[in-house]
Amino acid sequence: MKLHLGSGSFNFQGWLNVDLDAPEADMHLDLRKKLPFGNELISHIYNEHFIEHITKEESINLLKECYRVLKNGGIIRLSTPNLKSIIAAYLARNLTEWSDVSWLPNSPCDLINESMRLWGHQYLYDAEALVVVLKEAGFNSVKFVNYRESDDQEFIKIENRPFHNELIIEARKDNSVAGFSISGDKYGDNIEADLELRNQKVIALEADLELRNQKVIALEADLELRNQKVIALETDLELRDQNISNSHEHINLLITQISKIEQELTSRGQQIISLEADLASHGQHTSDLTNHINSLEAELTNLRSFWHMKIKHLIRRFYKF
C-alpha cells in the first residue's frame, strides 16, 4: 500500500490519498493522531508541504507513525519549505521569488513574518533540523533529492507544486543497517553561494538603479528646462494675445469711426444732391431773368429809337415855325 498524506486536491492513482478536509481525499484523517494502519504494511509514503503546518512535536509523532507503518526497506518522501532559502531571499531582498504562487510580500520583513505565519504555518525547517526530527522518529538513512527526481520509480515527477528551493528528502526504514547516514545535496549547503550570487545581482541592480536615477535626474532637469521654456512661451503667447486683443479693440474703434464718417458722407452727399437741385433750379431762374432782361433791353432800344425819331420829328416841326 502507498500513502499520500495531506493530499489536498491532488489524488494519486494507485495511492491511498489521506487528508482531513479535502473532499477529494479517499480517507479523512487527522494526521496529528495515530495512523489507523498496522505495523509494516506500507511501502511508500509521500507528503508535500504539510509538516510545516503542524508543530515540531506533532511532526515527530507523525514521522514516528510513518516509520511504524512502513515496511522494512520502505521509503517516505517529503517536501517542505527551506528556512535557509527564505532567509537568503530576505537578505537578497528578493520579493518576487514566489510570485507564481501569488505570494508577493511588501517588504523583506513581511517576507520573513508571513512565511512563518501565513497559511497556518507552525514550524519551518532547515536541512539540519529536518534531519534531526527524522532521526528522532527512527529513520537511519536520509537522502536529500532533487525536485521531481528519484531512484525510486514511484517518486519520479511526483511533486505538484512549483519548486522554490524546498527541502526534499527520502528517508528509508532499513533494519539491516546500523548507524545513521545522510546523502545528497542538503539544499542548504549551497545557500551561501546562492546568496553571494544574489548579492552580486543586487549590487548590479543597485548600480543599474543608480544609473537610472541619474538618468531620471537628468530627464527631470531637462523637463524643468522645457517647463521654463514652456512658461516663457506661454508668457509670450499671453503678451501676443493681449496685443491682439488691443488691436481688435483699436480696429473696432476704427470701424466705429469709419461708420460714423460713412454716415456723415452719406448725409453730406444728400446735402450736395439737394444743393445741386437748388443750383439747377436757380440756374433756370437765372436763365429766365437773363431772357427777360434781354427782352427789356430790346424794348428799351426800340423805345429809344422811337423817341429819337419822335424828337427829330418835333425838332423839324419846330424849325418850320
Secondary structure, DSSP 8 states (H G I E B T S, - for coil): -EEEET-TT---TTSEEEESS-TT-SEE--TTS--SS-TT-EEEEEEES-GGGS-HHHHHHHHHHHHHHEEEEEEEEEEE-BHHHHHHHHHTT---TTGGGT---SSHHHHHHHHHHGGG----B-HHHHHHHHHHHT--EEEE--TT--SSGGGTT---S--SS-EEEEEE--TT--S-EEES--SSTTHHHHHHHHHHHHHHHHHHHHHHHHHHHHHHHHHHHHHHHHHHHHHHHHHHHHHHHHHHHHHHHHHHHHHHHHHHHHHHHHHHHHHHHHHHHHHHHHHHHHHHHHHHHHHHHHHHHHHHHHHHHHHHHHHH-
